Amino acid sequence: MARKPGLLLPLLLLLLGPAPARSFGQLPLILNTWPFKNATMAAWKMLAAGGSALDAVESGCATCEQQQCDGSVGFGGSPDESGETTLDAMIMDGTTMNVGAVGDLRRIKNAIGVARKVLEHTTHTLLAGEAATKFAESMGFINEDLSTNVSQALHSDWLARNCQPNYWKNVIPDSSKYCGPYKPPTILKRDGIAYKDPAHSYSHDTIGMVVIHKMGNIAAGTSTNGIKFKIPGRIGDSPIPGSGAYADDMVGAAAATGDGDILMRFVPSYQAVEYMRRGENPTTACEKVISRIQKYFPKFFGAVICANVTGSYGAACNKLSTFTQFQFMVYNPLKSEPTEEKVDCI
């Protein structure tokens, strides 16, 4: 009995498994949070020179670190309560699902480079604090002060304003009026104060980048110096796989930006990729992630970028009085140069 021709292709697909994505005209693709054009160009040039998706992500994020994008990436920005700048970064390989990340990295400028070394030379995922610095030194990175005149002035001004804003609650002395050190009171007073959004939280707080190679290999990464005047030791969403970014060659990738303390509770990048795995287009996937967080934190500051294996992409953000649109960068063969795009927040 002759086999029906129409059954041959499905049978082959079942036996061979899903084929890797190939060039679709919209690939390769560079997608990153905020209008960081130089970072986008650096990633694109790396791909053009024959580099991998991982190489492109590292190059793009490193460019932002060197150029101190918006003062919120790299050295000399976002001092913590003690006046020190610390860095978080992550890089993920969507082919192998390996991740390298650093959190609370001190005195090392190239955080994304250290994250890449964690990925390539350890079986760990995340290294943090002074131990991460020692690891970086062993990998050949230079130990140097990350403070600048700008970051020192920011810290001095913050102290002069009685340490406002800060990220403490339910402590004595009253953190809304005074500097610390703080201690928990014996009996916490429930005075009905609502969720406090510290000033300066609505700022460009990280670069999140997604790169899809023309052959379908996907990588994603992040780099940030966190939030101004954070409690020392604080690590945000950026270096957490699935929160700051996530990549999977079979589906696509996503990256998040905004209030990292809230975002990490919802692993938004992983969730966006899972929505795309179920068949949602990138824009819808991003919107669903934002809507999910809105239910619990309607006034949170944040956005997500998403891209699938074909090179389609989208973004979504939470609408606030001071944040009604989100800007991000796109570069693919359909564009002559990196393009800044905007999306209305929901």
C-alpha positions as CSV (number, residue, x, y, z in Angstrom):
1,M,0.0,0.0,0.0
2,A,1.5,3.4,-1.1
3,R,2.1,5.9,1.7
4,K,0.2,9.2,1.2
5,P,2.7,11.9,0.1
6,G,1.1,14.4,2.5
7,L,2.2,12.3,5.5
8,L,5.9,12.3,4.6
9,L,6.8,15.7,5.8
10,P,5.1,15.5,9.2
11,L,6.7,12.1,9.7
12,L,10.2,13.5,9.0
13,L,9.6,16.4,11.4
14,L,8.6,14.0,14.1
15,L,11.7,11.9,13.6
16,L,14.2,14.8,13.2
17,G,12.7,17.2,15.7
18,P,12.2,20.9,15.1
19,A,14.5,22.4,12.6
20,P,16.7,25.3,13.8
21,A,15.5,28.8,12.6
22,R,17.2,30.0,9.4
23,S,17.5,33.5,7.9
24,F,14.0,34.9,7.4
25,G,15.0,38.3,5.9
26,Q,14.2,39.9,9.3
27,L,17.3,38.2,10.7
28,P,19.7,38.9,12.2
29,L,18.0,41.0,14.7
30,I,19.3,43.3,17.4
31,L,16.7,44.5,20.0
32,N,17.4,46.4,23.1
33,T,15.8,48.5,25.8
34,W,16.0,52.3,25.6
35,P,17.5,54.3,22.7
36,F,21.1,53.2,23.2
37,K,22.1,53.5,19.5
38,N,25.9,53.0,20.0
39,A,25.3,49.8,21.9
40,T,23.0,48.5,19.1
41,M,25.7,49.5,16.5
42,A,28.4,47.7,18.4
43,A,26.3,44.5,18.5
44,W,25.6,44.8,14.8
45,K,29.2,45.3,13.9
46,M,30.1,42.2,15.9
47,L,27.6,40.1,13.9
48,A,28.9,41.6,10.6
49,A,32.4,40.6,11.6
50,G,31.4,37.0,12.0
51,G,30.7,37.0,15.7
52,S,28.2,34.9,17.5
53,A,25.0,36.1,19.1
54,L,26.7,35.9,22.5
55,D,29.6,38.0,21.2
56,A,27.1,40.6,19.9
57,V,25.3,40.8,23.3
58,E,28.6,41.1,25.2
59,S,29.8,43.8,22.8
60,G,26.6,45.8,22.9
61,C,26.3,45.8,26.7
62,A,30.0,46.5,27.2
63,T,29.6,49.6,25.0
64,C,26.9,50.9,27.3
65,E,29.1,50.1,30.3
66,Q,32.0,52.1,28.8
67,Q,29.8,55.0,27.8
68,Q,27.8,55.0,31.1
69,C,24.5,54.9,29.2
70,D,22.1,57.3,31.0
71,G,24.3,57.1,34.1
72,S,22.5,53.8,35.0
73,V,24.8,51.4,33.2
74,G,28.5,51.0,34.1
75,F,30.8,52.8,36.5
76,G,30.2,56.2,38.1
77,G,26.4,56.0,38.5
78,S,23.7,54.9,41.0
79,P,25.8,55.0,44.2
80,D,24.4,52.9,47.0
81,E,23.8,54.2,50.6
82,S,27.5,54.0,51.3
83,G,28.4,55.9,48.1
84,E,29.7,52.9,46.2
85,T,28.7,51.9,42.7
86,T,28.1,48.2,42.2
87,L,27.2,46.3,39.0
88,D,24.8,43.5,37.9
89,A,25.0,41.7,34.6
90,M,23.9,38.6,32.9
91,I,24.4,36.8,29.5
92,M,22.4,33.8,28.3
93,D,23.0,31.3,25.5
94,G,19.7,30.2,24.0
95,T,21.3,27.3,22.2
96,T,22.8,25.6,25.3
97,M,20.6,27.3,27.9
98,N,23.8,28.2,29.8
99,V,23.9,31.4,31.8
100,G,26.6,33.5,33.4
101,A,25.8,36.3,35.8
102,V,27.3,38.6,38.4
103,G,25.5,40.6,41.1
104,D,26.7,43.3,43.5
105,L,30.0,43.2,41.5
106,R,32.5,45.7,43.0
107,R,35.4,47.6,41.5
108,I,35.3,45.9,38.1
109,K,34.1,48.0,35.2
110,N,33.3,45.3,32.6
111,A,30.4,43.5,34.3
112,I,29.1,41.8,31.2
113,G,32.6,40.5,30.4
114,V,32.8,38.9,33.9
115,A,29.4,37.4,33.4
116,R,30.6,35.8,30.1
117,K,33.6,34.3,32.0
118,V,31.2,32.8,34.5
119,L,29.3,31.2,31.6
120,E,32.4,29.9,29.9
121,H,34.7,28.9,32.7
122,T,32.5,27.7,35.6
123,T,29.5,25.4,36.0
124,H,27.8,28.1,38.2
125,T,25.2,30.6,37.0
126,L,25.6,33.6,39.4
127,L,28.5,34.9,41.4
128,A,28.0,37.9,43.8
129,G,29.8,40.5,45.9
130,E,33.4,40.5,46.8
131,A,33.8,36.9,45.7
132,A,32.6,37.9,42.2
133,T,35.3,40.6,42.3
134,K,38.0,38.0,43.2
135,F,36.8,35.8,40.4
136,A,37.0,38.7,38.0
137,E,40.6,39.4,39.0
138,S,41.5,35.8,38.5
139,M,40.1,36.1,35.0
140,G,42.4,39.1,34.3
141,F,40.0,42.0,34.9
142,I,41.4,45.1,36.6
143,N,40.3,46.1,40.1
144,E,39.6,49.9,40.1
145,D,37.4,52.4,41.8
146,L,34.0,52.8,40.1
147,S,33.2,56.1,41.7
148,T,33.4,59.4,39.8
149,N,32.9,63.1,40.7
150,V,29.3,62.7,39.5
151,S,28.5,59.7,41.7
152,Q,30.2,61.3,44.7
153,A,28.2,64.5,44.3
154,L,25.0,62.5,44.0
155,H,25.8,60.7,47.3
156,S,26.7,63.9,49.1
157,D,23.5,65.6,48.0
158,W,21.5,62.6,49.1
159,L,23.0,62.7,52.6
160,A,22.3,66.4,52.7
161,R,18.6,65.7,52.0
162,N,18.4,63.4,55.1
163,C,18.9,60.3,52.9
164,Q,15.8,60.8,50.8
165,P,14.7,58.8,48.9
166,N,15.6,55.4,50.4
167,Y,14.3,51.8,50.3
168,W,13.7,51.1,54.0
169,K,10.3,50.6,55.7
170,N,9.0,49.7,59.1
171,V,12.2,50.8,60.9
172,I,13.4,53.4,63.4
173,P,14.3,56.1,63.1
174,D,11.6,57.1,60.6
175,S,13.2,56.4,57.2
176,S,11.0,59.0,55.5
177,K,12.6,61.8,57.5
178,Y,16.0,60.6,58.7
179,C,19.2,58.8,57.8
180,G,20.1,55.5,59.4
181,P,21.4,53.3,60.7
182,Y,18.0,51.7,61.0
183,K,16.7,49.0,63.2
184,P,13.3,47.2,63.3
185,P,11.0,48.5,66.1
186,T,9.9,46.0,68.8
187,I,6.3,46.5,67.6
188,L,5.8,47.6,64.1
189,K,3.3,50.5,63.8
190,R,0.8,50.0,61.1
191,D,0.1,53.6,60.0
192,G,-1.5,52.8,56.7
193,I,1.2,54.3,54.5
194,A,0.9,53.1,50.9
195,Y,3.6,51.8,48.7
196,K,6.3,54.4,48.4
197,D,7.9,55.1,45.0
198,P,11.3,56.6,45.8
199,A,12.2,59.6,43.6
200,H,14.5,58.8,40.6
201,S,13.0,55.3,40.3
202,Y,11.5,56.3,36.9
203,S,14.8,56.3,35.1
204,H,16.5,54.2,32.4
205,D,17.9,51.6,34.8
206,T,19.5,49.0,32.6
207,I,20.3,47.8,29.1
208,G,18.6,44.6,28.2
209,M,19.6,43.2,24.8
210,V,18.3,40.4,22.6
211,V,20.3,39.1,19.6
212,I,19.1,36.6,17.0
213,H,21.8,35.4,14.6
214,K,21.0,34.9,11.0
215,M,21.3,31.1,11.6
216,G,18.8,31.3,14.4
217,N,21.1,31.2,17.4
218,I,19.7,33.4,20.2
219,A,21.4,35.2,23.1
220,A,20.2,37.8,25.6
221,G,21.9,39.9,28.2
222,T,21.7,42.8,30.7
223,S,24.0,45.2,32.4
224,T,23.1,47.8,35.1
225,N,24.4,49.7,38.1
226,G,21.0,49.3,39.7
227,I,19.1,52.0,41.5
228,K,20.4,55.1,43.2
229,F,20.9,54.9,47.0
230,K,20.0,51.2,47.2
231,I,20.7,49.3,50.4
232,P,24.2,47.9,50.0
233,G,24.1,44.3,48.9
234,R,20.9,44.7,46.9
235,I,20.7,42.8,43.6
236,G,17.9,43.6,41.2
237,D,16.3,41.5,38.4
238,S,18.9,42.1,35.8
239,P,21.3,39.2,36.6
240,I,18.5,36.8,37.4
241,P,17.8,34.3,34.5
242,G,14.2,34.6,33.5
243,S,13.8,38.0,35.2
244,G,16.3,40.4,33.5
245,A,16.4,38.3,30.3
246,Y,15.8,34.9,28.9
247,A,16.6,33.2,25.6
248,D,15.6,29.9,23.9
249,D,16.6,29.0,20.3
250,M,13.4,27.1,19.9
251,V,11.2,30.1,20.7
252,G,12.8,33.5,21.0
253,A,14.0,35.9,23.8
254,A,12.9,38.7,26.0
255,A,14.4,41.3,28.4
256,A,12.9,43.5,31.1
257,T,13.7,46.9,32.4
258,G,12.3,48.9,35.3
259,D,11.7,48.3,39.0
260,G,13.8,45.2,39.5
261,D,12.6,44.5,43.0
262,I,9.1,44.0,41.6
263,L,9.9,42.6,38.2
264,M,12.0,39.7,39.6
265,R,8.9,38.4,41.5
266,F,7.2,37.6,38.2
267,V,10.2,36.3,36.1
268,P,8.8,38.4,33.2
269,S,11.3,37.5,30.6
270,Y,10.8,33.7,31.1
271,Q,7.0,34.2,31.1
272,A,7.1,36.2,27.9
273,V,9.1,33.5,26.1
274,E,6.6,30.9,27.4
275,Y,3.7,33.0,26.0
276,M,5.5,33.0,22.6
277,R,6.1,29.2,22.9
278,R,2.3,28.8,23.2
279,G,1.9,30.8,19.9
280,E,1.4,34.4,21.1
281,N,3.0,37.0,18.9
282,P,5.8,39.1,20.6
283,T,3.7,42.1,21.3
284,T,0.9,40.1,22.9
285,A,3.4,38.2,24.9
286,C,4.9,41.4,26.3
287,E,1.5,42.9,27.0
288,K,0.4,39.8,28.9
289,V,3.4,39.9,31.1
290,I,2.9,43.6,32.0
291,S,-0.9,43.0,32.7
292,R,0.0,40.1,35.0
293,I,2.2,42.4,37.1
294,Q,-0.3,45.3,37.0
295,K,-2.8,43.2,38.9
296,Y,-0.6,43.3,42.0
297,F,1.4,46.5,41.5
298,P,-0.6,48.9,39.3
299,K,1.9,51.7,39.9
300,F,5.1,49.7,39.1
301,F,7.6,51.1,36.6
302,G,8.6,48.7,33.9
303,A,8.7,47.4,30.4
304,V,9.5,44.2,28.4
305,I,10.9,43.6,24.9
306,C,10.2,40.4,23.1
307,A,11.4,38.7,19.9
308,N,10.6,35.4,18.3
309,V,12.7,33.1,16.1
310,T,11.4,34.6,12.8
311,G,12.6,38.1,13.8
312,S,9.2,39.5,14.8
313,Y,9.4,41.7,17.8
314,G,7.3,43.8,20.2
315,A,7.3,45.6,23.5
316,A,5.0,46.7,26.3
317,C,5.1,48.9,29.3
318,N,3.1,50.0,32.3
319,K,1.4,53.4,32.0
320,L,2.1,56.0,34.7
321,S,1.6,59.7,34.7
322,T,5.3,60.2,34.0
323,F,5.8,57.2,31.8
324,T,3.3,56.8,29.0
325,Q,5.6,55.5,26.2
326,F,8.6,53.2,26.1
327,Q,11.5,53.7,23.7
328,F,13.6,50.8,22.4
329,M,16.1,50.1,19.6
330,V,15.8,47.8,16.6
331,Y,18.2,46.8,13.9
332,N,17.6,44.2,11.2
333,P,18.3,43.8,7.5
334,L,15.0,45.7,6.8
335,K,16.5,48.8,8.3
336,S,19.5,50.9,7.0
337,E,20.5,51.8,10.5
338,P,19.4,51.2,14.1
339,T,15.9,52.6,14.6
340,E,14.3,54.0,17.7
341,E,10.8,52.8,18.1
342,K,8.1,53.7,20.7
343,V,5.2,51.8,22.2
344,D,2.3,53.3,24.1
345,C,2.0,51.9,27.6
346,I,-1.0,49.9,28.7
